[in-house]
Amino acid sequence: MRLFYAPTSPFARKVRVLIAEKAIDGIELVNVSPFDAPAELVTSNPLSKVPALILGDGRALYDSPVICEYLDQASGGTLLIPLGGDERWQVLRRQALADGIMETCLSLALEVNRRPENERSPDWIEHWCRTMRRSADALETEIGSYSASIDIGHIATACALAYLDFRAAQHVDWRTGRPELAAWFGEFLQRPSMLATQVPE
Ligand SMILES: N[C@@H](CCC(=O)N[C@@H](CS)C(=O)NCC(=O)O)C(=O)O
């Protein structure tokens, strides 16, 4: 299998952390720049987004929740996404909240880093910052109820917070007033899977 990824993509990092946590072998990582729409990526994923997973028979899977679910089930072992019951919906909702933070933070990063200053919208920037702060408040409220054993909710949450640090540190001071979340994140960051997938300096 081949995984198209970008080193800075939090969605791709989520998949890479899952691969590391489950010790899945045999996946070749292919570093691409999705915003350049490289032919090798768009022939598999017309959206030209990473991550995209190419299976052994050439079929492509995207986006990150689909890839995570596929790899989780195909690799066997302890499932990081429960197959059913209330637990499944809770874990998937947590992943959705974290993915939403990533999406909002990506919108902010594109506005701030790729748009000329005179074309940027302060209203949108403020809107996205409010969304990220509100979502961080929700995480602070529920982080204490995350289970001791990890699941995709933990992984997605950690990747989203790391992405806030990477792309939105000047806009969203998410640690202030959220001590439980900050402590949880500090500890989770020490996992080998997180250390191995850090954004390069
Ligand atoms: N919902 C998608 C989001 C993926 C995504 O937005 N990836 C970004 C990189 S962080 C991308 O490839 N963007 C390229 C583009 O929008 O052209 C997922 O979960 O995989």
The ligand as an SDF file (V2000), in Angstrom:
LIG
                    3D

 20 19  0  0  0  0  0  0  0  0999 V2000
  -11.4870   15.8930    5.0750 N   0  0  0  0  0  0  0  0  0  0  0  0
  -10.1730   15.5970    4.5440 C   0  0  0  0  0  0  0  0  0  0  0  0
   -9.3290   16.8530    4.6260 C   0  0  0  0  0  0  0  0  0  0  0  0
   -7.9710   16.6770    3.9390 C   0  0  0  0  0  0  0  0  0  0  0  0
   -7.3230   18.0320    3.6510 C   0  0  0  0  0  0  0  0  0  0  0  0
   -7.9620   19.0940    3.6450 O   0  0  0  0  0  0  0  0  0  0  0  0
   -6.0050   17.9780    3.3700 N   0  0  0  0  0  0  0  0  0  0  0  0
   -5.3080   19.1780    2.9860 C   0  0  0  0  0  0  0  0  0  0  0  0
   -3.9050   19.2030    3.5930 C   0  0  0  0  0  0  0  0  0  0  0  0
   -3.9490   19.4410    5.3310 S   0  0  0  0  0  0  0  0  0  0  0  0
   -5.1280   19.1750    1.4830 C   0  0  0  0  0  0  0  0  0  0  0  0
   -4.6690   18.1920    0.9450 O   0  0  0  0  0  0  0  0  0  0  0  0
   -5.4890   20.2720    0.8080 N   0  0  0  0  0  0  0  0  0  0  0  0
   -5.2750   20.4320   -0.5960 C   0  0  0  0  0  0  0  0  0  0  0  0
   -6.3470   21.1980   -1.2980 C   0  0  0  0  0  0  0  0  0  0  0  0
   -7.3710   21.5280   -0.6460 O   0  0  0  0  0  0  0  0  0  0  0  0
   -6.1890   21.4830   -2.4790 O   0  0  0  0  0  0  0  0  0  0  0  0
   -9.5600   14.4420    5.3390 C   0  0  0  0  0  0  0  0  0  0  0  0
   -9.9970   14.1970    6.4740 O   0  0  0  0  0  0  0  0  0  0  0  0
   -8.6970   13.7380    4.8100 O   0  0  0  0  0  0  0  0  0  0  0  0
  1  2  1  0
  2  3  1  0
  2 18  1  0
  3  4  1  0
  4  5  1  0
  5  6  2  0
  5  7  1  0
  7  8  1  0
  8  9  1  0
  8 11  1  0
  9 10  1  0
 11 12  2  0
 11 13  1  0
 13 14  1  0
 14 15  1  0
 15 16  2  0
 15 17  1  0
 18 19  2  0
 18 20  1  0
M  END
$$$$
